[in-house]
Amino acid sequence: MSSVVKDSQQRYGLVSRALHWGMAALLAWQFFTTVVRVLLEDSALDEFAWGTHKTVGTLLMALIVLRLLWALANRLERPPSLNRMALLGHMALYALMLVVPTFALLRQYGSGRELTVLGWQLMPGFDGKLEWMMTPANLLHGWLGWILLAMIVGHVAMTFYHRRSATQEDVLPRMVGKLRD
């Protein structure tokens, strides 16, 4: 496979970069839909945006699984972590990107409502509810989502810190390419 596609010790390859930036855009959309839901509930914008939340969330769930598998397949070729805190931060981001939609899926299944995404029935509906599934999911999906947003903001902030600091390694070119000479 081409060195442009796969990761290397110096930078992430095309697949890793596409997954990173594609998921970043989809996560931004998810947080936008949630903010609209909180601030403009029952508006036309809310109706449109919130109507995409489950579909985009399901897509994100599939992409994080794909991203984790790709990261494992490339684990020996990827740029090394700067330090233990960076490694732990990335692990927490991956965990939250997996756990947040998992709670949403538990809540969806426990509600007894079917889940159809892009015309595909992913979960059949049934009569009744499974409160033992819905209660923790109702409690944790939103809060962990906001924690994920805070961690994403921290991730971006640390990227700029490393970029601007004379004593730190500029890590942004690993994910976007050469930015400085």
C-alpha positions in Angstrom: 0.0 0.0 0.0 1.3 3.5 -0.9 3.1 5.4 1.8 0.7 8.3 1.1 -2.2 6.1 2.2 -0.7 4.5 5.3 0.7 6.2 8.4 4.4 6.7 8.9 6.5 7.7 11.8 6.5 11.3 10.5 2.8 11.9 9.6 -0.6 10.3 9.3 -1.6 8.8 6.0 -4.5 9.7 3.8 -6.9 7.2 5.5 -6.1 8.4 9.0 -6.4 12.0 7.9 -9.7 11.5 6.1 -11.1 9.7 9.2 -9.9 12.4 11.5 -11.1 15.4 9.6 -14.3 13.7 8.4 -15.2 12.8 11.9 -14.3 16.3 13.1 -16.8 17.7 10.7 -19.5 15.2 11.7 -18.9 15.8 15.4 -19.1 19.6 14.8 -22.5 19.0 13.2 -23.6 16.8 16.1 -22.7 19.5 18.6 -24.4 22.1 16.4 -27.7 20.0 16.4 -27.5 19.7 20.1 -27.0 23.4 20.7 -29.9 24.2 18.4 -32.0 21.6 20.2 -31.2 23.3 23.6 -31.5 26.9 22.5 -34.1 26.8 19.7 -36.3 23.8 20.5 -39.4 23.4 18.2 -38.0 25.8 15.7 -37.7 25.0 11.9 -33.9 24.9 12.3 -34.3 22.4 15.3 -36.7 20.2 13.3 -34.2 20.0 10.4 -31.0 19.7 12.4 -32.3 17.3 15.1 -33.8 15.1 12.4 -30.2 14.3 11.3 -28.8 13.6 14.8 -29.5 9.9 14.9 -28.3 9.3 11.3 -25.0 11.2 11.8 -24.5 9.6 15.2 -24.9 6.2 13.7 -22.4 7.1 11.0 -20.0 8.4 13.6 -20.3 5.1 15.5 -19.4 3.1 12.4 -16.5 5.5 11.6 -15.0 5.3 15.1 -15.0 1.5 14.9 -13.3 1.7 11.5 -10.9 4.3 12.9 -10.0 2.2 15.8 -9.4 -0.8 13.6 -7.2 1.3 11.2 -5.3 2.7 14.2 -4.6 -0.8 15.5 -3.5 -2.0 12.0 -1.1 1.0 11.8 -0.1 1.1 15.5 3.6 0.4 14.7 3.8 3.0 11.9 2.0 6.0 13.4 3.8 9.1 14.7 4.7 8.6 18.3 2.8 10.3 21.1 4.6 13.4 22.5 4.2 12.2 26.1 2.0 10.1 28.4 -0.5 12.9 28.8 -1.0 13.2 25.0 -1.4 9.4 24.8 -4.0 9.3 27.7 -5.8 12.3 26.1 -6.1 10.5 22.8 -7.2 7.3 24.4 -9.9 9.2 26.3 -11.1 10.9 23.1 -11.3 7.5 21.4 -13.2 6.0 24.4 -15.7 8.8 24.5 -16.3 8.7 20.8 -17.2 5.1 21.2 -19.1 5.3 24.5 -21.3 8.3 23.7 -23.0 6.8 20.7 -23.2 3.4 22.5 -25.3 4.9 25.2 -27.5 6.5 22.5 -28.0 3.0 20.9 -28.8 1.5 24.3 -31.4 4.2 24.9 -32.8 3.7 21.4 -33.2 0.0 21.9 -34.5 0.3 25.4 -37.2 2.7 24.2 -38.8 0.0 22.1 -38.7 2.2 19.0 -37.2 1.0 15.8 -34.1 2.6 14.5 -34.0 3.1 10.7 -31.0 5.0 9.3 -30.9 5.9 5.6 -33.7 3.4 4.9 -32.0 0.5 6.7 -33.7 -0.9 9.8 -30.9 -1.3 12.3 -33.1 -2.1 15.3 -36.7 -3.5 15.2 -39.2 -1.9 17.5 -41.1 -3.8 20.2 -43.9 -3.1 22.7 -42.8 -1.8 26.0 -39.6 -0.2 27.4 -36.5 -1.5 29.0 -35.9 1.1 31.7 -32.8 -0.5 33.0 -31.2 0.3 29.6 -32.8 3.7 29.2 -32.0 5.2 32.6 -28.2 5.0 32.5 -28.2 6.0 28.8 -30.5 9.0 29.5 -28.2 10.1 32.3 -24.9 9.6 30.6 -25.3 10.2 26.9 -25.7 14.0 27.2 -23.2 14.6 29.9 -20.5 12.4 28.3 -21.2 14.2 25.0 -20.5 17.6 26.7 -17.3 16.1 28.2 -16.3 14.9 24.8 -16.8 18.5 23.4 -14.6 19.9 26.2 -11.9 17.3 25.4 -12.1 18.2 21.7 -11.7 21.9 22.6 -8.7 20.9 24.8 -7.3 18.8 21.9 -7.5 21.8 19.5 -6.1 24.1 22.2 -3.1 21.8 22.8 -2.5 21.6 19.0 -2.2 25.4 18.9 -0.1 25.4 22.1 2.4 23.0 20.5 2.3 24.9 17.2 3.1 28.3 18.9 5.5 27.2 21.6 9.2 27.4 20.7 10.0 24.6 23.1 7.3 22.2 21.8 7.0 20.0 18.7 4.6 21.4 16.1 2.2 18.4 15.7 -0.3 19.9 13.3 1.7 19.0 10.1 1.3 15.3 11.2 -2.4 15.6 10.4 -2.5 18.2 7.6 0.9 18.3 5.9 3.7 20.7 5.9 2.7 24.2 7.1 6.1 25.8 7.8 9.5 25.9 6.2 
